[in-house]
Amino acid sequence: MCKDRQKIRIGVSEIMRLAIRNLAIKHAWLGGFDVTGYTSFKTNLKHSDDAVTFYANELLHGNKWYDYAMIQFEEVDKASEQTISPARILGFFKYNTTGVPTPHYLDEEKLSPSTIFDQSLQDPNMYVVVHSATTYIPWSTVTQNFVTTFKLGPLSTHLYIVKVESIVWSLFVWRNYGGIGTNVEKYFCALPSRDWGDYFGDRIDMTDDDDYD
């Protein structure tokens, strides 16, 4: 636990708070409700045996720290490989208040806000607030290119609340610090370090095969 963060009373991201409020207002929930926010989350991803910890923190080691990840979205008539996007993780949370319209009950169970309220339903899921890229980037593109570029979309259209299970890969991301104009907003993402061995191993195998041709 960070004593400095406690001392100056630093909480979760304001953008995360905004996303949670906007969802409630969108579905006509105008009363108060309570959530528990988290600035880190440890999980085992589907494609790795290693546990990964994601941070979304206003103060960690003296600076802001917001990790990036590949997020699996869902669209009708599109394969899952085609609906993956890099995104900045802005925080994690759980709903504590019953009867509140949540993504699980609204989008998956297809329940109306009035039904959720009348039945005092309690959502046990852990959610993550993410700021996504402007376009989908299939994971195969990242594995083939090693480094891929993207831009984050406007917060007004690319701020989402999804279940933590939607995090499918971790990412190594850095900003285009040498960019000029619109290129300043460009980001680079690379394979996570645990996959570097496989990537370069495959390239070595391809080189060896070429030598025998």
ABEGO torsion letter per residue (X at the ends): XBAAAAAAGBBBBAAAAAAAAAAAAAAGBABBBBBBBBABBBBBBAABABBBBBBBBABBGGBBBBBBBBBBBBBBGBBAAAABBBBBBAEBBBBABBGBBBAAAAAAAGBBAAAAAAAGBBBABBBBBBBBBABBBBAAAAAAAGBBBBBBBBAAAABBBBBAAABABBBBBBBBAABBEAAAABBBBBBBAAAAAAAAAAAAAAAAAAAAX
